[in-house]
Amino acid sequence: MLIAAERYAKPVSELLTTLGEVHGETDIVLSSITVIELEHGLHRANAAELARMVPFADLLIGIPPCTSATPLRPETCATSR
C-alpha cells in the first residue's frame, strides 16, 4: 500500500486517512524491508522522480527536513542524501 501511494503521488496524510478509514484507529509499523524498498527506489529514480519521491519517503520514515532549526548534525536531515 505504501509503495502504491508513493507511485501515484498520494500525500502521506491521505494515505494515513485511508488507513484509518479502512482499519480504524491502530498502530502503524513500517517493516525495515519497506524502508529499504523506498530508499532503493530513491537511488534508482531520475531527478524529476526524486522531487516527488524524497518528501514522501522522508515524511513517512520520519526524517526531518533541513531548516535553520536543524541540529548541528546535518547528516540526519532529509537533504543530506
Phi and psi in radians as a Rosetta constraint file:
Dihedral C 1 N 2 CA 2 C 2 CIRCULARHARMONIC -1.146 0.35
Dihedral N 2 CA 2 C 2 N 3 CIRCULARHARMONIC -0.761 0.35
Dihedral C 2 N 3 CA 3 C 3 CIRCULARHARMONIC -1.138 0.35
Dihedral N 3 CA 3 C 3 N 4 CIRCULARHARMONIC -0.729 0.35
Dihedral C 3 N 4 CA 4 C 4 CIRCULARHARMONIC -1.087 0.35
Dihedral N 4 CA 4 C 4 N 5 CIRCULARHARMONIC -0.726 0.35
Dihedral C 4 N 5 CA 5 C 5 CIRCULARHARMONIC -1.086 0.35
Dihedral N 5 CA 5 C 5 N 6 CIRCULARHARMONIC -0.717 0.35
Dihedral C 5 N 6 CA 6 C 6 CIRCULARHARMONIC -1.143 0.35
Dihedral N 6 CA 6 C 6 N 7 CIRCULARHARMONIC -0.766 0.35
Dihedral C 6 N 7 CA 7 C 7 CIRCULARHARMONIC -1.090 0.35
Dihedral N 7 CA 7 C 7 N 8 CIRCULARHARMONIC -0.616 0.35
Dihedral C 7 N 8 CA 8 C 8 CIRCULARHARMONIC -1.671 0.35
Dihedral N 8 CA 8 C 8 N 9 CIRCULARHARMONIC 0.259 0.35
Dihedral C 8 N 9 CA 9 C 9 CIRCULARHARMONIC 0.979 0.35
Dihedral N 9 CA 9 C 9 N 10 CIRCULARHARMONIC 0.671 0.35
Dihedral C 9 N 10 CA 10 C 10 CIRCULARHARMONIC -1.398 0.35
Dihedral N 10 CA 10 C 10 N 11 CIRCULARHARMONIC 2.353 0.35
Dihedral C 10 N 11 CA 11 C 11 CIRCULARHARMONIC -1.159 0.35
Dihedral N 11 CA 11 C 11 N 12 CIRCULARHARMONIC 2.634 0.35
Dihedral C 11 N 12 CA 12 C 12 CIRCULARHARMONIC -1.031 0.35
Dihedral N 12 CA 12 C 12 N 13 CIRCULARHARMONIC -0.647 0.35
Dihedral C 12 N 13 CA 13 C 13 CIRCULARHARMONIC -1.055 0.35
Dihedral N 13 CA 13 C 13 N 14 CIRCULARHARMONIC -0.697 0.35
Dihedral C 13 N 14 CA 14 C 14 CIRCULARHARMONIC -1.174 0.35
Dihedral N 14 CA 14 C 14 N 15 CIRCULARHARMONIC -0.707 0.35
Dihedral C 14 N 15 CA 15 C 15 CIRCULARHARMONIC -1.046 0.35
Dihedral N 15 CA 15 C 15 N 16 CIRCULARHARMONIC -0.820 0.35
Dihedral C 15 N 16 CA 16 C 16 CIRCULARHARMONIC -1.147 0.35
Dihedral N 16 CA 16 C 16 N 17 CIRCULARHARMONIC -0.648 0.35
Dihedral C 16 N 17 CA 17 C 17 CIRCULARHARMONIC -1.096 0.35
Dihedral N 17 CA 17 C 17 N 18 CIRCULARHARMONIC -0.795 0.35
Dihedral C 17 N 18 CA 18 C 18 CIRCULARHARMONIC -1.076 0.35
Dihedral N 18 CA 18 C 18 N 19 CIRCULARHARMONIC -0.781 0.35
Dihedral C 18 N 19 CA 19 C 19 CIRCULARHARMONIC -1.045 0.35
Dihedral N 19 CA 19 C 19 N 20 CIRCULARHARMONIC -0.710 0.35
Dihedral C 19 N 20 CA 20 C 20 CIRCULARHARMONIC -1.131 0.35
Dihedral N 20 CA 20 C 20 N 21 CIRCULARHARMONIC -0.695 0.35
Dihedral C 20 N 21 CA 21 C 21 CIRCULARHARMONIC -1.180 0.35
Dihedral N 21 CA 21 C 21 N 22 CIRCULARHARMONIC -0.668 0.35
Dihedral C 21 N 22 CA 22 C 22 CIRCULARHARMONIC -1.370 0.35
Dihedral N 22 CA 22 C 22 N 23 CIRCULARHARMONIC -0.739 0.35
Dihedral C 22 N 23 CA 23 C 23 CIRCULARHARMONIC -1.942 0.35
Dihedral N 23 CA 23 C 23 N 24 CIRCULARHARMONIC -0.075 0.35
Dihedral C 23 N 24 CA 24 C 24 CIRCULARHARMONIC 1.313 0.35
Dihedral N 24 CA 24 C 24 N 25 CIRCULARHARMONIC -2.989 0.35
Dihedral C 24 N 25 CA 25 C 25 CIRCULARHARMONIC -1.265 0.35
Dihedral N 25 CA 25 C 25 N 26 CIRCULARHARMONIC 2.139 0.35
Dihedral C 25 N 26 CA 26 C 26 CIRCULARHARMONIC -2.712 0.35
Dihedral N 26 CA 26 C 26 N 27 CIRCULARHARMONIC 2.807 0.35
Dihedral C 26 N 27 CA 27 C 27 CIRCULARHARMONIC -1.326 0.35
Dihedral N 27 CA 27 C 27 N 28 CIRCULARHARMONIC 2.520 0.35
Dihedral C 27 N 28 CA 28 C 28 CIRCULARHARMONIC -2.043 0.35
Dihedral N 28 CA 28 C 28 N 29 CIRCULARHARMONIC 2.261 0.35
Dihedral C 28 N 29 CA 29 C 29 CIRCULARHARMONIC -2.183 0.35
Dihedral N 29 CA 29 C 29 N 30 CIRCULARHARMONIC 2.374 0.35
Dihedral C 29 N 30 CA 30 C 30 CIRCULARHARMONIC -1.710 0.35
Dihedral N 30 CA 30 C 30 N 31 CIRCULARHARMONIC 2.288 0.35
Dihedral C 30 N 31 CA 31 C 31 CIRCULARHARMONIC -1.290 0.35
Dihedral N 31 CA 31 C 31 N 32 CIRCULARHARMONIC 2.575 0.35
Dihedral C 31 N 32 CA 32 C 32 CIRCULARHARMONIC -1.084 0.35
Dihedral N 32 CA 32 C 32 N 33 CIRCULARHARMONIC -0.547 0.35
Dihedral C 32 N 33 CA 33 C 33 CIRCULARHARMONIC -1.135 0.35
Dihedral N 33 CA 33 C 33 N 34 CIRCULARHARMONIC -0.709 0.35
Dihedral C 33 N 34 CA 34 C 34 CIRCULARHARMONIC -1.082 0.35
Dihedral N 34 CA 34 C 34 N 35 CIRCULARHARMONIC -0.754 0.35
Dihedral C 34 N 35 CA 35 C 35 CIRCULARHARMONIC -1.080 0.35
Dihedral N 35 CA 35 C 35 N 36 CIRCULARHARMONIC -0.754 0.35
Dihedral C 35 N 36 CA 36 C 36 CIRCULARHARMONIC -1.109 0.35
Dihedral N 36 CA 36 C 36 N 37 CIRCULARHARMONIC -0.708 0.35
Dihedral C 36 N 37 CA 37 C 37 CIRCULARHARMONIC -1.090 0.35
Dihedral N 37 CA 37 C 37 N 38 CIRCULARHARMONIC -0.733 0.35
Dihedral C 37 N 38 CA 38 C 38 CIRCULARHARMONIC -1.094 0.35
Dihedral N 38 CA 38 C 38 N 39 CIRCULARHARMONIC -0.795 0.35
Dihedral C 38 N 39 CA 39 C 39 CIRCULARHARMONIC -1.130 0.35
Dihedral N 39 CA 39 C 39 N 40 CIRCULARHARMONIC -0.687 0.35
Dihedral C 39 N 40 CA 40 C 40 CIRCULARHARMONIC -1.074 0.35
Dihedral N 40 CA 40 C 40 N 41 CIRCULARHARMONIC -0.730 0.35
Dihedral C 40 N 41 CA 41 C 41 CIRCULARHARMONIC -1.047 0.35
Dihedral N 41 CA 41 C 41 N 42 CIRCULARHARMONIC -0.652 0.35
Dihedral C 41 N 42 CA 42 C 42 CIRCULARHARMONIC -1.120 0.35
Dihedral N 42 CA 42 C 42 N 43 CIRCULARHARMONIC -0.698 0.35
Dihedral C 42 N 43 CA 43 C 43 CIRCULARHARMONIC -1.238 0.35
Dihedral N 43 CA 43 C 43 N 44 CIRCULARHARMONIC -0.447 0.35
Dihedral C 43 N 44 CA 44 C 44 CIRCULARHARMONIC -1.573 0.35
Dihedral N 44 CA 44 C 44 N 45 CIRCULARHARMONIC -0.233 0.35
Dihedral C 44 N 45 CA 45 C 45 CIRCULARHARMONIC -1.315 0.35
Dihedral N 45 CA 45 C 45 N 46 CIRCULARHARMONIC 2.676 0.35
Dihedral C 45 N 46 CA 46 C 46 CIRCULARHARMONIC -1.516 0.35
Dihedral N 46 CA 46 C 46 N 47 CIRCULARHARMONIC 3.106 0.35
Dihedral C 46 N 47 CA 47 C 47 CIRCULARHARMONIC -1.045 0.35
Dihedral N 47 CA 47 C 47 N 48 CIRCULARHARMONIC -0.741 0.35
Dihedral C 47 N 48 CA 48 C 48 CIRCULARHARMONIC -1.130 0.35
Dihedral N 48 CA 48 C 48 N 49 CIRCULARHARMONIC -0.711 0.35
Dihedral C 48 N 49 CA 49 C 49 CIRCULARHARMONIC -1.176 0.35
Dihedral N 49 CA 49 C 49 N 50 CIRCULARHARMONIC -0.669 0.35
Dihedral C 49 N 50 CA 50 C 50 CIRCULARHARMONIC -1.055 0.35
Dihedral N 50 CA 50 C 50 N 51 CIRCULARHARMONIC -0.681 0.35
Dihedral C 50 N 51 CA 51 C 51 CIRCULARHARMONIC -1.019 0.35
Dihedral N 51 CA 51 C 51 N 52 CIRCULARHARMONIC -0.556 0.35
Dihedral C 51 N 52 CA 52 C 52 CIRCULARHARMONIC -1.547 0.35
Dihedral N 52 CA 52 C 52 N 53 CIRCULARHARMONIC -0.656 0.35
Dihedral C 52 N 53 CA 53 C 53 CIRCULARHARMONIC -1.400 0.35
Dihedral N 53 CA 53 C 53 N 54 CIRCULARHARMONIC -0.687 0.35
Dihedral C 53 N 54 CA 54 C 54 CIRCULARHARMONIC -1.054 0.35
Dihedral N 54 CA 54 C 54 N 55 CIRCULARHARMONIC -0.860 0.35
Dihedral C 54 N 55 CA 55 C 55 CIRCULARHARMONIC -1.048 0.35
Dihedral N 55 CA 55 C 55 N 56 CIRCULARHARMONIC -0.663 0.35
Dihedral C 55 N 56 CA 56 C 56 CIRCULARHARMONIC -1.085 0.35
Dihedral N 56 CA 56 C 56 N 57 CIRCULARHARMONIC -0.917 0.35
Dihedral C 56 N 57 CA 57 C 57 CIRCULARHARMONIC -1.104 0.35
Dihedral N 57 CA 57 C 57 N 58 CIRCULARHARMONIC -0.748 0.35
Dihedral C 57 N 58 CA 58 C 58 CIRCULARHARMONIC -1.126 0.35
Dihedral N 58 CA 58 C 58 N 59 CIRCULARHARMONIC -0.721 0.35
Dihedral C 58 N 59 CA 59 C 59 CIRCULARHARMONIC -1.189 0.35
Dihedral N 59 CA 59 C 59 N 60 CIRCULARHARMONIC -0.720 0.35
Dihedral C 59 N 60 CA 60 C 60 CIRCULARHARMONIC -1.174 0.35
Dihedral N 60 CA 60 C 60 N 61 CIRCULARHARMONIC -0.757 0.35
Dihedral C 60 N 61 CA 61 C 61 CIRCULARHARMONIC -1.399 0.35
Dihedral N 61 CA 61 C 61 N 62 CIRCULARHARMONIC -0.375 0.35
Dihedral C 61 N 62 CA 62 C 62 CIRCULARHARMONIC 1.661 0.35
Dihedral N 62 CA 62 C 62 N 63 CIRCULARHARMONIC 0.430 0.35
Dihedral C 62 N 63 CA 63 C 63 CIRCULARHARMONIC -1.535 0.35
Dihedral N 63 CA 63 C 63 N 64 CIRCULARHARMONIC 2.102 0.35
Dihedral C 63 N 64 CA 64 C 64 CIRCULARHARMONIC -1.238 0.35
Dihedral N 64 CA 64 C 64 N 65 CIRCULARHARMONIC 2.566 0.35
Dihedral C 64 N 65 CA 65 C 65 CIRCULARHARMONIC -1.204 0.35
Dihedral N 65 CA 65 C 65 N 66 CIRCULARHARMONIC 2.713 0.35
Dihedral C 65 N 66 CA 66 C 66 CIRCULARHARMONIC -1.351 0.35
Dihedral N 66 CA 66 C 66 N 67 CIRCULARHARMONIC 2.200 0.35
Dihedral C 66 N 67 CA 67 C 67 CIRCULARHARMONIC -2.448 0.35
Dihedral N 67 CA 67 C 67 N 68 CIRCULARHARMONIC 3.132 0.35
Dihedral C 67 N 68 CA 68 C 68 CIRCULARHARMONIC -1.139 0.35
Dihedral N 68 CA 68 C 68 N 69 CIRCULARHARMONIC -0.305 0.35
Dihedral C 68 N 69 CA 69 C 69 CIRCULARHARMONIC -1.584 0.35
Dihedral N 69 CA 69 C 69 N 70 CIRCULARHARMONIC 0.008 0.35
Dihedral C 69 N 70 CA 70 C 70 CIRCULARHARMONIC -1.127 0.35
Dihedral N 70 CA 70 C 70 N 71 CIRCULARHARMONIC 2.396 0.35
Dihedral C 70 N 71 CA 71 C 71 CIRCULARHARMONIC -1.012 0.35
Dihedral N 71 CA 71 C 71 N 72 CIRCULARHARMONIC 3.049 0.35
Dihedral C 71 N 72 CA 72 C 72 CIRCULARHARMONIC -1.234 0.35
Dihedral N 72 CA 72 C 72 N 73 CIRCULARHARMONIC 0.130 0.35
Dihedral C 72 N 73 CA 73 C 73 CIRCULARHARMONIC -1.950 0.35
Dihedral N 73 CA 73 C 73 N 74 CIRCULARHARMONIC 1.413 0.35
Dihedral C 73 N 74 CA 74 C 74 CIRCULARHARMONIC -1.112 0.35
Dihedral N 74 CA 74 C 74 N 75 CIRCULARHARMONIC -0.317 0.35
Dihedral C 74 N 75 CA 75 C 75 CIRCULARHARMONIC -1.172 0.35
Dihedral N 75 CA 75 C 75 N 76 CIRCULARHARMONIC -0.207 0.35
Dihedral C 75 N 76 CA 76 C 76 CIRCULARHARMONIC -1.637 0.35
Dihedral N 76 CA 76 C 76 N 77 CIRCULARHARMONIC 0.043 0.35
Dihedral C 76 N 77 CA 77 C 77 CIRCULARHARMONIC -1.843 0.35
Dihedral N 77 CA 77 C 77 N 78 CIRCULARHARMONIC 2.910 0.35
Dihedral C 77 N 78 CA 78 C 78 CIRCULARHARMONIC -1.082 0.35
Dihedral N 78 CA 78 C 78 N 79 CIRCULARHARMONIC -0.624 0.35
Dihedral C 78 N 79 CA 79 C 79 CIRCULARHARMONIC -1.478 0.35
Dihedral N 79 CA 79 C 79 N 80 CIRCULARHARMONIC 0.152 0.35
Dihedral C 79 N 80 CA 80 C 80 CIRCULARHARMONIC -1.453 0.35
Dihedral N 80 CA 80 C 80 N 81 CIRCULARHARMONIC -0.013 0.35
